[in-house]
Every structure is written in C-alpha cells, then in structure tokens.
Amino acid sequence: MAKRACWLLGLLLSIVALYGCATEESEEGRQPSGSGKATKFVSEDFVSGNHRATSPMSNSHPHPIMETERGYYYCERSGRMSFHFYDKTNHKDIVLCNKPECKHDGNAFCVATNKKYTPGGCQLYNGRIIAVATVFEESNMHVKLLEISLDGSELTELASLYSIPNEDGALAISTDLLIHRNYVCVLLGIANPVSLEETSEYGTLFYNLETGEAFFANEEALSHENPRWDKTNAMGDYIYFVQRLPRGHQKLHRYHLTTRTDEELSLLTNFSGNYVPLDDNTIFYVRGGANGRLCVYHPEDQSNVEIGLTTYEYEDERGETRVAQLNIGKLYSDGQYLYTSSKLYYGPNAYNGTSILVYSAAGEYLKAVPLPYPGEFQTPTLSEETSLLGEAEASGFLALYFLNDKLYYSWGQTIYVTSLEALLEGNAEQEIAYEVLTNLSEADN
C-alpha cells in the first residue's frame, strides 16, 4: 500500500488533480460514456521515440514535440490551458487562438486558454491537437477528450469519456497520453486526500476515435485491484506498459488492442522498468539500475539475450588507456537504432558533458556522440577513477525526442534540434528550435 501512496502523491504533483471528500461509491455515476462529436480520423502509428512516459518533474516540457511544416505547437505547462504556436518563418510565438478581440484570459470562447478545462496530456494526431482534460462541475467530475484546430479557430469536445461524483475522491489524469491506430489510451487514478492508502484506485481507459467506443482495460473501471499502468509505449497491435508490484518488483506487459488481452512478457529477473520496443519482435530492456545490463527480448520465441555491460576506452591526461563502463539511461528508439544518454567524465575533476550512446538494432554498441547544450551541471569532485553516470543520476533533466529524422532535446525552457544524420556521424549540431514561454503575456496576441 505504501507504494500506491507514493505513486498517487507523485501523480497528484505532476499531473492534473481535483480534490473532494470520500464517501460511498456511486456505480451509476462512474461509467464511460464515449459520447461526442463524430469526426473522421485516419489510423496513424504512435511515434515511439517522440514520447516521455515519465518526464522529470522539473522538466518544463513534458509533452511530445508537435511539429508541422509551418511550426511548432505546445502547451505552456500541464494543468492549465495555455496553447502556443511558434512560427518557423517569422520566429514568432503566438497564443493559439484567432478569435477577434479575445483577451486570452481563460474566457469560454478562447481556444488556447479556456479555463473550463484542466488539461493533462496532448498529441498531434491527424493534423489536429488531441488533448485529454478534466472538467469540474458542482456535483460531478468529467474526463473530456478535446480537439483543437491548428489555426486556433475551434476547440471541440470530441467525447465525454468518464464521470464520477465529486464525493468519490480526487480524479486525476496522467500527462502520459498515448494515441495509436485511432486508440486513445488514458491513465486514470482516484485518491482521497484524507486516507490516501485506503482509497487509491487505478484504471486504464481506451477511446476509439473511429467508432466512438470507450472501454476500460479491466472489468472494473477503477479499482484497488486494478494494476497501475506505467511507462506506456506502442508498437504494432500492442500497447506496452510496466506494472509495479510489491517490494519494488516490476513486470513488462503488453495489451492487444483488438483482442483486448493482457500478456506478461517473460523477461529476465530484476527488470528495472527501463525498456523500449524497436520493432514487433525486438524489445530492449535493462536489468538492474542505471549501471545495469542491456538485454533484448523476442516475443515470437520468448527468448532473452543479455547483451551485458558496455565499456568505453579513453586516454587519460597521462596518456594511459583506461576502460570505463557505460551506464544506461532511459532507452529510446527511432525504429532503426537504440539510444540512451550518459554523463561522461574523464580523469580527476575533468568534465566532458552529456553524450548520446548509439546501439545497432542487434544491441551492438556503436558510438558515444557528445551532445552540445548549455546549462551543464556543476562539475563534481571526482576520485582518480573515471566514472560514467547514466541519465537516471546525472542527466535526469535531459529529455530526448526522436521525430522526422531529427533529435530534439530540451534543457529548461529551450528545445534544441539536430539531424539524426549529423548525430550518427558523430557531429551533433546545436540549433534552437523554439523556446517554451512561461507566460502567455510573452507571446504575440
């Protein structure tokens, strides 16, 4: 129960939450509706590399990169309607609302700031922004699916996904919104702030954009008995997720979208929760922590291969060759290569910075590419022995996004971009894509 309490505390800090008092549950008021405006959607595959299933809490850009030919879209921060558009041509950041004379002050007609909605996650899908949000009314809380037009002209409720009476507790939606092949996956939680451990409930809601059907992954919508889904990803017909168990154990599962069956994958022991699918039959994962061993699982024959530790040779200031172990940060894939990030230190008190580690589809370590970006961590005092620290310890504030043959990476409010071609050649560029403004007043209205 303590694990559940910790999760809910983190959830309520990093995602959207609305509070209430606990009383007897009303089953009638807790049903998925799926009702909404009929809109035509074409199936698209989720871009696995353009995703932060668990963003650092202090990272100001928890959502995926939403890029079009004209520019970039972003929500200023989770928990508040504050949508922007950054124009690539004139380098202007504007509030995403084209209503004449709109003050962008949260009024009911403002597409970008309508304070009726408290948004969680969002994705660019089928040439529009799809977002999930909560709506608080006098007696009920609702989970809504929103569609925002890219010209800022319209904000539409696509569907009312789920509702509960206010007295049932605090309804929370995760920023981890995933849309894959017209299925929207929404992670939900309910907690009572008075007795967090006893009342925590979890549920995973799906909504089909093509048919308008809403359904839950488990028999009960939200329940103490439902597994908590974490670190979702998608590939082929499956949604992948990590299930946390007592005593810190973690299991990797996949949920089949058409048969609606849940399968636990038979990984080697001591799974860290760090994984990424590269293709339908290749799933990379880590045993142990940041200094763990890289492994690969093949679902077709249920085989596991432990690739093991990766070492890195370098020459220290004395001209002597040394060997250091490459620690493994969060895993990413662009469908062809495997990536992670590490902090590299050479010799006593000599600081080198962050590098992107590149592996082949077979798990062969290829290279470490220095990643130029400002705001590096203060140089630590090191022992004479060289150490490499993985993303989990030293680069936890660095978010990576792989999209359209480019790598985006964020530091603070700034989103940088480099081509994958330059990265793979060992010459990562540093170019600012856009700045995430922290105040709507800074944008051009």
C-alpha positions, 0 to 999 in steps of 0.5 A: 500500500505504501507504494500506491501512496507514493505513486498517487502523491507523485501523480497528484504533483505532476499531473492534473488533480481535483480534490473532494471528500470520500464517501460511498461509491456511486456505480451509476455515476462512474461509467464511460460514456464515449459520447461526442462529436463524430469526426473522421480520423485516419489510423496513424502509428504512435511515434515511439521515440517522440514520447516521455512516459515519465518526464522529470518533474522539473522538466518544463516540457513534458509533452511530445514535440508537435511539429508541422511544416509551418511550426511548432505547437505546445502547451505552456505547462500541464494543468492549465490551458495555455496553447502556443504556436511558434512560427518557423518563418517569422520566429514568432510565438503566438497564443493559439487562438484567432478569435477577434478581440479575445483577451486570452484570459481563460474566457469560454470562447478562447481556444488556447486558454479556456479555463473550463478545462484542466488539461493533462496530456496532448498529441498531434494526431491527424493534423489536429491537437488531441488533448485529454482534460478534466472538467469540474462541475458542482456535483460531478467530475468529467474526463473530456477528450478535446480537439483543437484546430491548428489555426486556433479557430475551434476547440471541440469536445470530441467525447465525454469519456468518464464521470464520477461524483465529486464525493468519490475522491480526487480524479486525476489524469496522467500527462502520459497520453498515448494515441495509436491506430485511432486508440486513445489510451488514458491513465486514470487514478482516484485518491482521497486526500484524507486516507490516501492508502485506503482509497487509491484506485487505478484504471486504464481507459481506451477511446476509439476515435473511429467508432466512438467506443470507450472501454476500460482495460479491466472489468472494473473501471477503477479499482484497488485491484486494478494494476497501475499502468506505467511507462506506456509505449506502442508498437504494432497491435500492442500497447506496452506498459510496466506494472509495479508490484510489491517490494519494488518488483516490476513486470513488462506487459503488453495489451492487444488492442483488438483482442483486448488481452493482457500478456506478461512478457517473460523477461529476465529477473530484476527488470528495472522498468527501463525498456523500449520496443524497436520493432514487433519482435525486438524489445530492449530492456535493462536489468538492474539500475542505471549501471545495469545490463542491456538485454533484448527480448523476442516475443515470437520465441520468448527468448532473452539475450543479455547483451551485458555491460558496455565499456568505453576506452579513453586516454587519460591526461597521462596518456594511459588507456583506461576502460570505463563502463557505460551506464544506461539511461532511459532507452529510446528508439527511432525504429532503426537504432537504440539510444540512451544518454550518459554523463561522461567524465574523464580523469580527476575533476575533468568534465566532458558533458552529456553524450548520446550512446548509439546501439545497432538494432542487434544491441551492438554498441556503436558510438558515444556522440557528445551532445552540445547544450548549455546549462551543464551541471556543476562539475563534481569532485571526482576520485582518480577513477573515471566514472560514467553516470547514466541519465537516471543520476546525472542527466535526469533533466535531459529529455530526448525526442526522436521525430522526422529524422531529427533529435530534439532535446530540451534543457529548461525552457529551450528545445534544441534540434539536430539531424539524426544524420549529423548525430550518427556521424558523430557531429551533433549540431546545436540549433534552437528550435523554439523556446517554451514561454512561461507566460502567455503575456510573452507571446504575440496576441 
